[in-house]
Amino acid sequence: MAEINETRLPGVGTKFTMETHHQGKVSSVVHVDGLREIYFWQGDEDEEPATIVLDDAEARQLGAILGGVVYRPQLVQDLEVALKDLIMEWIELPDDSPLVDLTVATCRIRSTTGATIVAILRDSGSLATPHPGEQLRAGDVLVVIGRPESFADIRRIVAEGPEA
């Protein structure tokens, strides 16, 4: 069985890559909005890969065809039921983010986007449901839940700061 490497792409989704027994390489990017991209290289990775773009339903249909069965892990099924039309993203605060040293409340993510910071991941220890007065630090990873369309605004706030 081929080894599959998983790479988190913050703000985009997850990339899965495997090498085939025929000296090829296949990568699939699963976007947070359900879009899937499949890339295939035969031999030289410097060449442009063949690309297929599928929406969520098409990707599931192709997966069922390729797998010979319809497989849906229980964990994914439970998350989809719990989140319905919401998604969860991990957003890292770079050192130069204007949100560094602001509090959860003053960064105004919830009031301007409707999304909520449900946790802050830190090397020194993670915080679940952070208090509005919690100060954000460079390198924090914000675990945010919201509607898919709110994440472009959240990334803008992380890069540019809250609106005045």
DSSP file (Angstrom, degrees, kcal/mol; ACC not computed):
  #  RESIDUE AA STRUCTURE BP1 BP2  ACC     N-H-->O    O-->H-N    N-H-->O    O-->H-N    TCO  KAPPA ALPHA  PHI   PSI    X-CA   Y-CA   Z-CA
    1    1 A M              0   0    0      0, 0.0     2,-0.1     0, 0.0     0, 0.0   0.000 360.0 360.0 360.0 138.9    0.0    0.0    0.0
    2    2 A A        -     0   0    0      1,-0.1     2,-0.3    16,-0.0    18,-0.1  -0.411 360.0-115.4 -74.3 145.2    1.3    3.5   -0.9
    3    3 A E        -     0   0    0     16,-0.1    16,-0.5    -2,-0.1     2,-0.5  -0.644  27.2-150.3 -78.8 135.9    2.3    5.9    1.8
    4    4 A I  E     -A   18   0A   0     -2,-0.3     2,-0.5    14,-0.1    14,-0.2  -0.940   3.2-154.1-112.1 125.5    0.1    9.1    1.9
    5    5 A N  E     -A   17   0A   0     12,-3.0    12,-2.5    -2,-0.5     2,-0.5  -0.843   7.8-154.8 -98.3 132.6    1.6   12.3    3.1
    6    6 A E  E     -A   16   0A   0     -2,-0.5     2,-0.4    10,-0.2    10,-0.2  -0.921  10.6-174.8-111.1 129.5   -0.9   14.9    4.5
    7    7 A T  E     -A   15   0A   0      8,-3.0     8,-3.2    -2,-0.5     2,-0.3  -0.987  20.0-136.5-127.7 122.9    0.0   18.6    4.5
    8    8 A R  E     -A   14   0A   0     -2,-0.4     6,-0.2     6,-0.2    -2,-0.0  -0.617  12.6-162.1 -76.2 131.7   -2.2   21.2    6.1
    9    9 A L  E >>  -A   13   0A   0      4,-3.1     3,-2.8    -2,-0.3     4,-2.5  -0.858  22.1-133.3-115.8  91.3   -2.7   24.3    3.9
   10   10 A P  T 34 S+     0   0    0      0, 0.0    81,-0.1     0, 0.0     4,-0.0  -0.138  87.5   6.5 -52.2 131.5   -3.9   27.1    6.3
   11   11 A G  T 34 S+     0   0    0     79,-0.3    21,-0.1     1,-0.1    80,-0.1   0.324 131.7  58.1  80.2  -8.9   -6.8   28.9    4.8
   12   12 A V  T <4 S-     0   0    0     -3,-2.8    20,-2.6     1,-0.3    21,-0.3   0.753 100.6-112.2-114.9 -56.3   -7.1   26.5    1.9
   13   13 A G  E  <  -AB   9  31A   0     -4,-2.5    -4,-3.1    18,-0.3     2,-0.4  -0.950  47.6 -40.1 155.9-135.1   -7.6   23.0    3.1
   14   14 A T  E     -AB   8  30A   0     16,-2.0    16,-3.2    -2,-0.3     2,-0.5  -0.993  38.3-148.4-135.9 138.4   -5.4   19.8    3.1
   15   15 A K  E     -AB   7  29A   0     -8,-3.2    -8,-3.0    -2,-0.4     2,-0.4  -0.917   9.9-165.8-108.1 132.8   -3.1   18.3    0.5
   16   16 A F  E     -AB   6  28A   0     12,-2.8    12,-2.7    -2,-0.5     2,-0.4  -0.970  10.8-176.0-116.1 129.9   -2.7   14.5    0.3
   17   17 A T  E     +AB   5  27A   0    -12,-2.5   -12,-3.0    -2,-0.4     2,-0.3  -0.979   8.0 169.5-131.6 139.4    0.2   13.2   -1.8
   18   18 A M  E     -AB   4  26A   0      8,-2.5     8,-2.9    -2,-0.4     2,-0.4  -0.996  27.6-130.4-144.6 149.1    1.2    9.7   -2.8
   19   19 A E  E     - B   0  25A   0    -16,-0.5     6,-0.3    -2,-0.3     2,-0.2  -0.804  27.0-136.2 -95.6 140.8    3.7    8.1   -5.1
   20   20 A T    >   -     0   0    0      4,-2.7     3,-1.0    -2,-0.4     4,-0.2  -0.495  21.3-113.7 -92.3 165.2    2.5    5.4   -7.4
   21   21 A H  T 3  S+     0   0    0      1,-0.3    -1,-0.1    -2,-0.2    -2,-0.0   0.573 113.9  65.2 -71.3  -8.6    4.2    2.1   -8.2
   22   22 A H  T 3  S-     0   0    0      2,-0.1    -1,-0.3    21,-0.0     3,-0.1  -0.071 123.6 -97.7-106.0  31.5    4.6    3.4  -11.8
   23   23 A Q  S <  S+     0   0    0     -3,-1.0    20,-1.4     1,-0.2     2,-0.2   0.771  87.5 122.2  58.8  31.3    6.9    6.3  -10.9
   24   24 A G  E     - C   0  42A   0     18,-0.2    -4,-2.7    -4,-0.2     2,-0.4  -0.674  51.9-142.0-111.2 172.0    4.1    8.8  -10.8
   25   25 A K  E     -BC  19  41A   0     16,-2.5    16,-2.7    -6,-0.3     2,-0.4  -1.000   9.4-164.3-138.0 135.6    2.9   11.1   -8.1
   26   26 A V  E     -BC  18  40A   0     -8,-2.9    -8,-2.5    -2,-0.4     2,-0.4  -0.979   6.8-177.0-122.1 129.7   -0.7   12.1   -7.3
   27   27 A S  E     -BC  17  39A   0     12,-2.4    12,-3.4    -2,-0.4     2,-0.4  -0.972   5.4-167.3-123.7 142.7   -1.7   15.0   -5.1
   28   28 A S  E     -BC  16  38A   0    -12,-2.7   -12,-2.8    -2,-0.4     2,-0.6  -0.996   6.7-157.4-128.6 128.0   -5.2   16.0   -4.1
   29   29 A V  E     -BC  15  37A   0      8,-2.6     8,-2.0    -2,-0.4     2,-0.8  -0.925   5.1-161.6-104.8 120.1   -6.1   19.3   -2.5
   30   30 A V  E     -BC  14  36A   0    -16,-3.2   -16,-2.0    -2,-0.6     6,-0.2  -0.889  16.0-150.1-102.9 106.1   -9.3   19.2   -0.5
   31   31 A H  E >   -B   13   0A   0      4,-2.8     3,-1.9    -2,-0.8   -18,-0.3  -0.331  22.5-115.9 -75.2 156.1  -10.4   22.8    0.0
   32   32 A V  T 3  S+     0   0    0    -20,-2.6   -19,-0.1     1,-0.3    -1,-0.1   0.768 116.2  57.3 -63.2 -24.7  -12.4   24.0    3.0
   33   33 A D  T 3  S-     0   0    0    -21,-0.3    -1,-0.3     2,-0.1    23,-0.2   0.380 124.1-101.6 -88.6   5.8  -15.3   24.9    0.7
   34   34 A G  S <  S+     0   0    0     -3,-1.9    25,-0.2     1,-0.3    -2,-0.1   0.215  77.3 137.0  97.8 -15.5  -15.5   21.3   -0.6
   35   35 A L        -     0   0    0     20,-0.1    -4,-2.8    -5,-0.1     2,-0.4  -0.396  37.9-156.9 -64.0 141.8  -13.7   21.9   -3.9
   36   36 A R  E     -CD  30  54A   0     18,-3.3    18,-2.9    -6,-0.2     2,-0.4  -0.964   9.9-167.9-122.6 141.0  -11.2   19.1   -4.8
   37   37 A E  E     -CD  29  53A   0     -8,-2.0    -8,-2.6    -2,-0.4     2,-0.5  -0.994   5.2-161.5-124.8 135.9   -8.2   19.4   -7.1
   38   38 A I  E     -CD  28  52A   0     14,-3.0    14,-2.3    -2,-0.4     2,-0.4  -0.973   6.6-170.2-118.8 131.0   -6.3   16.4   -8.3
   39   39 A Y  E     -CD  27  51A   0    -12,-3.4   -12,-2.4    -2,-0.5     2,-0.4  -0.945   0.7-168.6-120.8 140.4   -2.7   16.7   -9.8
   40   40 A F  E     -CD  26  50A   0     10,-2.0    10,-2.3    -2,-0.4     2,-0.4  -0.991   4.5-173.8-134.2 129.4   -0.8   14.0  -11.5
   41   41 A W  E     -C   25   0A   0    -16,-2.7   -16,-2.5    -2,-0.4     2,-0.8  -0.972  11.8-156.1-116.7 132.4    2.9   14.0  -12.4
   42   42 A Q  E    S-C   24   0A   0     -2,-0.4     2,-1.0     2,-0.2   -18,-0.2  -0.877  70.9 -44.6-106.7  98.7    4.4   11.1  -14.5
   43   43 A G  S    S+     0   0    0    -20,-1.4     2,-0.4    -2,-0.8    -2,-0.1  -0.726 122.2  61.5  88.5-102.1    8.1   11.2  -13.6
   44   44 A D    >   -     0   0    0     -2,-1.0     3,-1.1     1,-0.2    -2,-0.2  -0.483  57.3-162.4 -75.9 118.6    9.5   14.7  -13.6
   45   45 A E  T 3  S+     0   0    0     -2,-0.4    -1,-0.2     1,-0.2    -2,-0.0   0.631  85.0  72.3 -73.7 -12.8    7.9   17.0  -11.0
   46   46 A D  T 3  S+     0   0    0      2,-0.1    -1,-0.2    -5,-0.0     2,-0.1   0.696  83.4  87.2 -74.9 -17.2    9.2   20.1  -12.8
   47   47 A E  S <  S-     0   0    0     -3,-1.1    -4,-0.0     1,-0.1     0, 0.0  -0.412  97.5 -91.9 -77.3 157.9    6.7   19.5  -15.6
   48   48 A E        -     0   0    0     -2,-0.1    -1,-0.1     1,-0.1     2,-0.1  -0.536  47.7-127.3 -67.8 128.7    3.2   20.9  -15.4
   49   49 A P        -     0   0    0      0, 0.0     2,-0.3     0, 0.0    -8,-0.2  -0.399  18.7-106.6 -77.4 156.5    0.9   18.3  -13.8
   50   50 A A  E     -D   40   0A   0    -10,-2.3   -10,-2.0    -2,-0.1     2,-0.4  -0.642  45.0-154.2 -72.9 140.2   -2.3   17.1  -15.3
   51   51 A T  E     -D   39   0A   0     -2,-0.3     2,-0.4   -12,-0.2   -12,-0.2  -0.959  21.2-175.5-129.2 138.8   -5.2   18.6  -13.3
   52   52 A I  E     -D   38   0A   0    -14,-2.3   -14,-3.0    -2,-0.4     2,-0.5  -0.999  10.6-159.5-127.6 133.0   -8.8   17.7  -12.5
   53   53 A V  E     +D   37   0A   0     -2,-0.4     2,-0.3   -16,-0.2   -16,-0.2  -0.965  15.6 176.0-116.6 127.3  -11.1   20.0  -10.5
   54   54 A L  E     -D   36   0A   0    -18,-2.9   -18,-3.3    -2,-0.5     2,-0.1  -0.952  25.4-130.2-128.6 145.4  -14.2   18.5   -8.9
   55   55 A D     >  -     0   0    0     -2,-0.3     4,-2.6   -20,-0.2     5,-0.2  -0.366  45.6 -90.3 -81.9 177.2  -16.9   19.8   -6.6
   56   56 A D  H  > S+     0   0    0      1,-0.2     4,-2.1   -23,-0.2     5,-0.2   0.901 125.8  46.1 -57.5 -47.4  -17.7   18.0   -3.4
   57   57 A A  H  > S+     0   0    0      1,-0.2     4,-2.2     2,-0.2    -1,-0.2   0.907 113.7  49.0 -65.1 -42.2  -20.4   15.7   -4.9
   58   58 A E  H  > S+     0   0    0      1,-0.2     4,-2.7     2,-0.2     5,-0.2   0.903 110.0  52.1 -63.8 -40.9  -18.3   14.8   -7.9
   59   59 A A  H  X S+     0   0    0     -4,-2.6     4,-2.6     1,-0.2    -1,-0.2   0.905 110.0  48.6 -62.4 -41.6  -15.3   14.0   -5.7
   60   60 A R  H  X S+     0   0    0     -4,-2.1     4,-2.2    -5,-0.2    -1,-0.2   0.898 111.5  49.7 -65.2 -40.4  -17.5   11.7   -3.6
   61   61 A Q  H  X S+     0   0    0     -4,-2.2     4,-2.1     2,-0.2    -2,-0.2   0.938 112.9  46.1 -64.4 -45.6  -18.8   10.0   -6.7
   62   62 A L  H  X S+     0   0    0     -4,-2.7     4,-3.0     1,-0.2     5,-0.2   0.904 111.1  53.4 -63.5 -40.8  -15.3    9.4   -8.1
   63   63 A G  H  X S+     0   0    0     -4,-2.6     4,-2.4     1,-0.2     6,-0.3   0.895 108.9  49.2 -60.1 -40.7  -14.1    8.2   -4.8
   64   64 A A  H  X S+     0   0    0     -4,-2.2     4,-1.2     2,-0.2     5,-0.3   0.894 112.5  48.1 -65.9 -39.8  -16.9    5.6   -4.7
   65   65 A I  H  < S+     0   0    0     -4,-2.1     3,-0.3     2,-0.2    -2,-0.2   0.955 115.4  43.4 -64.5 -50.0  -16.1    4.5   -8.2
   66   66 A L  H  < S+     0   0    0     -4,-3.0    -2,-0.2     1,-0.2    -1,-0.2   0.867 118.0  45.2 -65.3 -37.2  -12.4    4.2   -7.5
   67   67 A G  H  < S-     0   0    0     -4,-2.4    -1,-0.2     2,-0.3    -2,-0.2   0.645 100.1-132.2 -82.5 -15.1  -12.9    2.5   -4.1
   68   68 A G  S  < S+     0   0    0     -4,-1.2     2,-0.3    -3,-0.3    -3,-0.1   0.393  83.2  56.0  78.8  -6.7  -15.5    0.1   -5.3
   69   69 A V  S    S-     0   0    0     -6,-0.3     2,-0.8    -5,-0.3    -2,-0.3  -0.948  90.6-106.0-146.0 164.4  -17.6    1.0   -2.3
   70   70 A V        -     0   0    0     -2,-0.3     2,-0.5    -3,-0.1    -6,-0.1  -0.885  43.9-175.9 -94.8 113.3  -19.1    4.1   -0.8
   71   71 A Y        +     0   0    0     -2,-0.8    -4,-0.0     2,-0.0    -2,-0.0  -0.945  14.1 168.5-116.9 128.1  -17.0    4.8    2.3
   72   72 A R        -     0   0    0     -2,-0.5     5,-0.1     4,-0.0    -2,-0.0  -0.884  32.8-130.1-139.9 104.2  -17.7    7.6    4.7
   73   73 A P     >  -     0   0    0      0, 0.0     4,-2.1     0, 0.0     3,-0.2  -0.236  17.1-127.4 -55.8 141.5  -15.8    7.5    8.0
   74   74 A Q  H  > S+     0   0    0      1,-0.2     4,-2.9     2,-0.2     5,-0.2   0.870 107.8  58.6 -58.8 -39.2  -18.1    7.9   11.0
   75   75 A L  H  > S+     0   0    0      1,-0.2     4,-2.5     2,-0.2    -1,-0.2   0.924 107.6  45.8 -58.1 -45.8  -16.0   10.8   12.4
   76   76 A V  H  > S+     0   0    0     -3,-0.2     4,-2.6     1,-0.2    -1,-0.2   0.921 112.6  51.0 -63.0 -43.7  -16.5   12.8    9.2
   77   77 A Q  H  X S+     0   0    0     -4,-2.1     4,-1.9     1,-0.2    -2,-0.2   0.920 111.2  47.9 -60.1 -44.7  -20.2   12.0    9.2
   78   78 A D  H  X S+     0   0    0     -4,-2.9     4,-2.5     2,-0.2    -1,-0.2   0.910 112.0  49.4 -63.7 -42.9  -20.5   13.1   12.9
   79   79 A L  H  X S+     0   0    0     -4,-2.5     4,-3.2     1,-0.2     5,-0.3   0.918 109.5  51.4 -63.2 -43.0  -18.6   16.4   12.2
   80   80 A E  H  X S+     0   0    0     -4,-2.6     4,-2.3     1,-0.2    -1,-0.2   0.889 111.8  47.2 -62.8 -38.3  -20.8   17.2    9.2
   81   81 A V  H  < S+     0   0    0     -4,-1.9    -1,-0.2    -5,-0.2    -2,-0.2   0.920 115.8  45.2 -66.6 -43.1  -23.9   16.7   11.2
   82   82 A A  H  < S+     0   0    0     -4,-2.5    -2,-0.2     1,-0.2    -1,-0.2   0.892 124.3  32.2 -68.6 -39.8  -22.6   18.8   14.1
   83   83 A L  H >< S+     0   0    0     -4,-3.2     3,-2.1     1,-0.2     2,-0.3   0.743  78.2 171.9 -91.6 -24.3  -21.3   21.6   11.9
   84   84 A K  T 3< S-     0   0    0     -4,-2.3    -1,-0.2    -5,-0.3    -2,-0.1  -0.325  79.9  -1.2  49.2-107.8  -23.8   21.5    9.1
   85   85 A D  T 3  S+     0   0    0     -2,-0.3     2,-0.3     2,-0.0    -1,-0.3   0.164 118.4  93.7 -98.0  19.8  -23.0   24.6    7.0
   86   86 A L    <   -     0   0    0     -3,-2.1     2,-0.3    -6,-0.2    61,-0.2  -0.771  55.7-160.1-106.3 154.9  -20.1   25.8    9.3
   87   87 A I  E     -E  146   0B   0     59,-3.2    59,-2.3    -2,-0.3     2,-0.4  -0.908  10.9-136.8-128.6 161.7  -16.5   25.0    8.9
   88   88 A M  E     -E  145   0B   0     -2,-0.3     2,-0.3    57,-0.2    57,-0.2  -0.972  23.0-176.9-119.6 132.7  -13.5   25.1   11.3
   89   89 A E  E     -E  144   0B   0     55,-2.7    55,-2.8    -2,-0.4     2,-0.6  -0.939  24.1-137.8-128.9 150.8  -10.2   26.6   10.3
   90   90 A W  E     -E  143   0B   0     -2,-0.3     2,-0.5    53,-0.2   -79,-0.3  -0.950  26.2-173.3-106.5 117.1   -6.8   26.9   12.0
   91   91 A I  E     -E  142   0B   0     51,-2.9    51,-3.2    -2,-0.6     2,-0.3  -0.951  12.5-145.6-120.4 117.1   -5.4   30.4   11.3
   92   92 A E  E     -E  141   0B   0     -2,-0.5    49,-0.2    49,-0.3    48,-0.1  -0.597  10.6-134.8 -83.8 139.2   -1.9   31.2   12.4
   93   93 A L        -     0   0    0     47,-3.1    46,-3.1    -2,-0.3    47,-0.2  -0.831  23.4-144.3 -91.0 110.1   -1.0   34.7   13.6
   94   94 A P    >   -     0   0    0      0, 0.0     3,-2.0     0, 0.0     6,-0.2  -0.302  26.5-104.7 -69.3 160.9    2.2   35.8   12.0
   95   95 A D  T 3  S+     0   0    0      1,-0.3    43,-0.1    43,-0.1     5,-0.1   0.816 120.6  49.5 -54.0 -33.9    4.7   37.9   13.9
   96   96 A D  T 3  S+     0   0    0      3,-0.0    -1,-0.3     2,-0.0    -3,-0.0   0.312  79.8 126.4 -93.7   9.5    3.7   41.0   11.9
   97   97 A S    X   -     0   0    0     -3,-2.0     3,-1.6     1,-0.1    62,-0.2  -0.463  62.7-135.9 -67.9 135.9   -0.1   40.6   12.3
   98   98 A P  T 3  S+     0   0    0      0, 0.0    -1,-0.1     0, 0.0    61,-0.1   0.632 102.2  69.1 -64.4 -12.2   -1.8   43.8   13.6
   99   99 A L  T >  S+     0   0    0     59,-0.5     3,-2.4     2,-0.1    37,-0.4   0.680  70.7 112.0 -80.0 -17.0   -3.8   41.4   15.9
  100  100 A V  T <  S+     0   0    0     -3,-1.6    37,-0.2     1,-0.3     3,-0.1  -0.385  88.2  12.5 -60.0 130.3   -0.7   40.6   17.9
  101  101 A D  T 3  S+     0   0    0     35,-2.9    -1,-0.3     1,-0.4     2,-0.2   0.304 103.6 114.0  80.2  -4.3   -1.1   42.1   21.4
  102  102 A L    <   -     0   0    0     -3,-2.4    34,-3.5     1,-0.1    -1,-0.4  -0.533  69.0-114.2 -84.2 162.6   -4.8   42.8   20.8
  103  103 A T  B  >  -H  135   0C   0     32,-0.3     4,-1.6    -2,-0.2    32,-0.2  -0.517  26.6-106.2 -89.7 165.3   -7.4   41.0   22.9
  104  104 A V  H  >>S+     0   0    0     30,-1.8     4,-0.6    27,-0.4     5,-0.5   0.908 122.7  48.7 -54.3 -42.7   -9.9   38.5   21.4
  105  105 A A  H >45S+     0   0    0     27,-2.6     3,-0.9     1,-0.2    -1,-0.2   0.909 109.6  49.6 -66.6 -43.2  -12.6   41.2   21.9
  106  106 A T  H 345S+     0   0    0     26,-0.4    -1,-0.2     1,-0.3    -2,-0.2   0.687  99.9  63.5 -76.4 -16.0  -10.7   44.1   20.3
  107  107 A C  H 3<5S-     0   0    0     -4,-1.6    -1,-0.3    -3,-0.2    -2,-0.2   0.719  92.3-154.0 -77.1 -17.6   -9.8   42.1   17.2
  108  108 A R  T <X5 +     0   0    0     -3,-0.9     4,-1.5    -4,-0.6     5,-0.2   0.763  41.3 146.0  56.8  35.7  -13.6   42.0   16.5
  109  109 A I  H  >XS+     0   0    0     -5,-0.5     4,-2.2     2,-0.2     6,-0.6   0.936  73.7  44.3 -65.9 -45.6  -13.7   38.8   14.5
  110  110 A R  H  >5S+     0   0    0      1,-0.2     4,-1.8     3,-0.2    -1,-0.2   0.936 114.6  47.5 -66.3 -45.6  -17.1   37.8   15.8
  111  111 A S  H  45S+     0   0    0      1,-0.2    -1,-0.2     2,-0.2    -2,-0.2   0.790 121.4  35.6 -70.0 -26.3  -18.7   41.2   15.5
  112  112 A T  H  <5S+     0   0    0     -4,-1.5    -1,-0.2     3,-0.1    -2,-0.2   0.717 133.9  20.1 -99.3 -21.9  -17.5   41.8   11.9
  113  113 A T  H  <5S-     0   0    0     -4,-2.2    34,-0.2     2,-0.2    -3,-0.2   0.620  89.8-125.0-119.9 -19.0  -17.6   38.3   10.4
  114  114 A G  S  <<S+     0   0    0     -4,-1.8    -4,-0.2    -5,-0.6     2,-0.2   0.362  72.7 121.4  84.5  -5.6  -20.0   36.2   12.6
  115  115 A A        -     0   0    0     -6,-0.6     2,-0.4    35,-0.1    -1,-0.4  -0.518  52.9-140.5 -88.2 160.7  -17.3   33.6   13.1
  116  116 A T  E     -F  145   0B   0     29,-2.6    29,-2.5    -2,-0.2     2,-0.8  -0.967  12.2-129.4-128.9 137.0  -16.0   32.7   16.6
  117  117 A I  E     +F  144   0B   0     -2,-0.4    27,-0.3    27,-0.2     3,-0.1  -0.754  29.9 176.1 -79.0 112.5  -12.6   31.9   18.0
  118  118 A V  E     +     0   0B   0     25,-2.8    11,-3.1    -2,-0.8     2,-0.3   0.624  62.2   2.5 -96.9 -14.8  -13.2   28.7   19.8
  119  119 A A  E     -FG 143 128B   0     24,-1.3    24,-2.9     9,-0.3     2,-0.4  -0.979  55.3-142.5-162.5 157.2   -9.6   28.0   20.9
  120  120 A I  E     -FG 142 127B   0      7,-2.4     7,-2.9    -2,-0.3     2,-0.5  -0.995  19.3-151.0-125.0 123.3   -6.1   29.4   20.8
  121  121 A L  E     +F  141   0B   0     20,-3.0    20,-2.0    -2,-0.4     2,-0.3  -0.838  24.4 167.1 -98.0 126.4   -3.3   26.9   20.3
  122  122 A R    >   -     0   0    0     -2,-0.5     3,-0.9    18,-0.2    18,-0.1  -0.950  46.6-123.5-135.8 153.7    0.0   27.9   21.9
  123  123 A D  T 3  S+     0   0    0     -2,-0.3     3,-0.1     1,-0.2    -1,-0.1   0.866 115.5  53.5 -61.2 -35.6    3.3   26.2   22.6
  124  124 A S  T 3  S-     0   0    0      1,-0.3    -1,-0.2    -3,-0.0     2,-0.1   0.565 133.7 -52.9 -78.6  -7.7    2.9   27.2   26.3
  125  125 A G    <   -     0   0    0     -3,-0.9    -1,-0.3     2,-0.0     2,-0.1  -0.297  56.6-102.9 138.5 136.2   -0.6   25.6   26.4
  126  126 A S        -     0   0    0     -5,-0.1     2,-0.5    -3,-0.1    -5,-0.2  -0.463  24.2-143.7 -85.4 154.7   -3.8   25.8   24.5
  127  127 A L  E     -G  120   0B   0     -7,-2.9    -7,-2.4    -2,-0.1     2,-0.3  -0.975   6.2-152.7-120.5 121.4   -6.9   27.7   25.6
  128  128 A A  E    S-G  119   0B   0     -2,-0.5    -9,-0.3     1,-0.3     3,-0.1  -0.735  81.3  -1.3 -88.9 143.4  -10.4   26.4   24.9
  129  129 A T  S    S-     0   0    0    -11,-3.1    -1,-0.3    -2,-0.3   -10,-0.2   0.927  92.6-141.1  40.2  68.9  -13.1   29.1   24.6
  130  130 A P        -     0   0    0      0, 0.0    -1,-0.1     0, 0.0   -13,-0.1  -0.233  14.3-107.7 -61.6 144.2  -10.8   32.0   25.3
  131  131 A H    >   -     0   0    0      1,-0.1     3,-2.4    -3,-0.1   -27,-0.4  -0.391  27.8-115.6 -66.2 145.7  -12.0   34.9   27.4
  132  132 A P  T 3  S+     0   0    0      0, 0.0   -27,-2.6     0, 0.0   -26,-0.4   0.769 117.0  56.8 -56.4 -24.7  -12.7   38.1   25.4
  133  133 A G  T 3  S+     0   0    0    -29,-0.2     2,-0.2   -30,-0.2    -2,-0.0   0.445  77.6 122.4 -86.5   0.7   -9.9   39.8   27.4
  134  134 A E    <   -     0   0    0     -3,-2.4   -30,-1.8     1,-0.1     2,-0.4  -0.462  62.3-130.3 -67.0 128.7   -7.3   37.1   26.3
  135  135 A Q  B     -H  103   0C   0    -32,-0.2   -32,-0.3    -2,-0.2     2,-0.2  -0.652  16.8-129.4 -84.5 132.6   -4.4   38.8   24.6
  136  136 A L        -     0   0    0    -34,-3.5   -35,-2.9    -2,-0.4     2,-0.3  -0.554  24.0-157.7 -82.0 145.8   -3.3   37.4   21.2
  137  137 A R    >   -     0   0    0    -37,-0.2     3,-2.1    -2,-0.2   -44,-0.2  -0.879  28.4 -90.4-124.4 153.8    0.4   36.5   20.7
  138  138 A A  T 3  S+     0   0    0     -2,-0.3   -43,-0.1     1,-0.3     3,-0.1  -0.383 115.6  25.0 -57.9 135.8    2.6   36.1   17.6
  139  139 A G  T 3  S+     0   0    0    -46,-3.1    -1,-0.3     1,-0.3   -44,-0.1   0.297  86.8 141.8  88.1 -10.1    2.5   32.5   16.6
  140  140 A D    <   -     0   0    0     -3,-2.1   -47,-3.1   -47,-0.2     2,-0.6  -0.324  45.2-142.3 -58.3 146.0   -0.9   31.8   18.1
  141  141 A V  E     -EF  92 121B   0    -20,-2.0   -20,-3.0   -49,-0.2     2,-0.5  -0.967  13.3-150.0-111.9 116.4   -3.0   29.5   16.1
  142  142 A L  E     -EF  91 120B   0    -51,-3.2   -51,-2.9    -2,-0.6     2,-0.8  -0.735   1.7-150.8 -87.2 125.9   -6.7   30.6   16.2
  143  143 A V  E     -EF  90 119B   0    -24,-2.9   -25,-2.8    -2,-0.5   -24,-1.3  -0.882  26.9-176.8 -95.7 113.2   -9.2   27.8   15.9
  144  144 A V  E     -EF  89 117B   0    -55,-2.8   -55,-2.7    -2,-0.8     2,-0.4  -0.911  17.5-162.0-120.3 136.6  -12.2   29.6   14.3
  145  145 A I  E     +EF  88 116B   0    -29,-2.5   -29,-2.6    -2,-0.4     2,-0.3  -0.962  36.0 111.0-117.3 136.1  -15.6   28.3   13.4
  146  146 A G  E     -E   87   0B   0    -59,-2.3   -59,-3.2    -2,-0.4   -31,-0.1  -0.974  66.8 -51.2-176.5-175.3  -17.9   30.1   11.0
  147  147 A R    >   -     0   0    0     -2,-0.3     3,-2.1   -61,-0.2     4,-0.5  -0.524  54.8-114.1 -76.7 147.5  -19.6   30.1    7.6
  148  148 A P  G >  S+     0   0    0      0, 0.0     3,-1.2     0, 0.0     4,-0.3   0.840 113.7  57.8 -53.3 -37.4  -17.2   29.4    4.7
  149  149 A E  G 3  S+     0   0    0      1,-0.2     4,-0.5     2,-0.1     3,-0.4   0.658  95.8  65.4 -71.0 -13.7  -17.7   32.9    3.2
  150  150 A S  G <> S+     0   0    0     -3,-2.1     4,-1.9     1,-0.2    -1,-0.2   0.680  82.7  76.6 -80.5 -16.7  -16.5   34.5    6.5
  151  151 A F  H <> S+     0   0    0     -3,-1.2     4,-2.4    -4,-0.5    -1,-0.2   0.771  86.6  57.9 -73.2 -25.5  -12.9   33.2    6.2
  152  152 A A  H  > S+     0   0    0     -3,-0.4     4,-1.8    -4,-0.3    -1,-0.2   0.920 110.0  46.1 -65.2 -41.8  -11.7   35.6    3.5
  153  153 A D  H  > S+     0   0    0     -4,-0.5     4,-2.4     2,-0.2    -2,-0.2   0.882 110.9  52.5 -66.9 -37.9  -12.6   38.5    5.9
  154  154 A I  H  X S+     0   0    0     -4,-1.9     4,-2.5     2,-0.2    -2,-0.2   0.930 108.9  49.3 -63.9 -44.6  -10.9   36.8    8.8
  155  155 A R  H  X S+     0   0    0     -4,-2.4     4,-1.8     1,-0.2    -1,-0.2   0.871 110.7  51.5 -62.4 -35.4   -7.7   36.4    6.8
  156  156 A R  H  X S+     0   0    0     -4,-1.8     4,-3.5     2,-0.2     5,-0.5   0.918 109.5  49.3 -65.3 -43.0   -7.9   40.1    5.9
  157  157 A I  H  X S+     0   0    0     -4,-2.4     4,-2.4     1,-0.2    -2,-0.2   0.907 110.1  51.2 -62.5 -41.6   -8.4   41.0    9.5
  158  158 A V  H  < S+     0   0    0     -4,-2.5   -59,-0.5     1,-0.2    -1,-0.2   0.885 119.2  37.4 -61.6 -38.5   -5.3   38.9   10.5
  159  159 A A  H  < S+     0   0    0     -4,-1.8    -2,-0.2    -5,-0.2    -1,-0.2   0.859 134.3  20.3 -81.9 -37.5   -3.3   40.6    7.7
  160  160 A E  H  < S-     0   0    0     -4,-3.5    -3,-0.2     1,-0.2    -2,-0.2   0.614 103.1-119.2-112.0 -16.3   -4.6   44.2    8.0
  161  161 A G     <  -     0   0    0     -4,-2.4    -1,-0.2    -5,-0.5    -2,-0.1  -0.188  47.6 -44.1  95.3 167.3   -6.2   44.5   11.5
  162  162 A P        -     0   0    0      0, 0.0   -54,-0.1     0, 0.0     2,-0.1  -0.340  67.5 -98.6 -69.4 151.3   -9.8   45.2   12.5
  163  163 A E              0   0    0      1,-0.1    -2,-0.0   -56,-0.1    -6,-0.0  -0.392 360.0 360.0 -67.6 147.8  -11.6   48.0   10.8
  164  164 A A              0   0    0     -3,-0.1    -1,-0.1    -2,-0.1    -3,-0.0   0.468 360.0 360.0 -72.0 360.0  -11.7   51.3   12.7
